[in-house]
């Protein structure tokens, strides 16, 4: 009997090595929704979706605490959606307490610290805009140090190909993940469905996947598309909070 069991174990291991078949083939999808905190379009409907989302809440906004508390109550994961300077765009788009590259080290640290404390139940952070700030080693070292001090992971939203986050997070020992698909960077139902179909297709190849959508200008459209595609996603993967994908 022992000989037979050993042979079976060896057969399973050999099969997984030669065919790519894994004993545990469960796939996981994390959907992150940005821009909560300002009573943006689609907020209520998004929070009522019947899957665990990762809810990125902007600090210092009119409904920051309310949205974070409600998201937590409804079983979603909460992270800080930290406004950061982009390469292009108006600073007024960032909102209060934004991280810009002209700030002193002390002011950056204070703003990040205050933002973390402004968002109840936050366990991680990503950035709002931020293509310029996330390419700055000085700025992101301070941001990531504060994340480490508060036990937060970091999601690199990948708003620039010049992000220094992976190298710094690895150096500092901050758990981090990277966005793979923006669902709604074009505000049309057609584009959002195209991106959702891309998620569906990539789940065939990928074990884990991260996708970002938004409340706001096209928030109601995003809710509509997610409502349509969630049953499809669930047939292919477990929908999980972002922290479930941390290494």
Secondary structure, 3 states (H helix, E strand, C coil): CHHHHHHHHHHHHHHHHHHCCCCCCCCEEEEEEEEECCCCCCHHHHHCCCCCCEEEECCCCCCHHHHHHHHHHCCCEEEEEEEECCCCCCHHHCCCCCECCCCCHHHHHHHHHHHHHHCCCEEEEEEEECCCHHHCHHHHHHHHHHHHHCCCEEEECCCCCCCCHHHHHHHHCCCEEECCEECCCCCCHHHHHHHHHHHHHHHHHCCEEEEEEECCCCHHHHHHHHHHHHHHHHHHCEECCHHHHCC
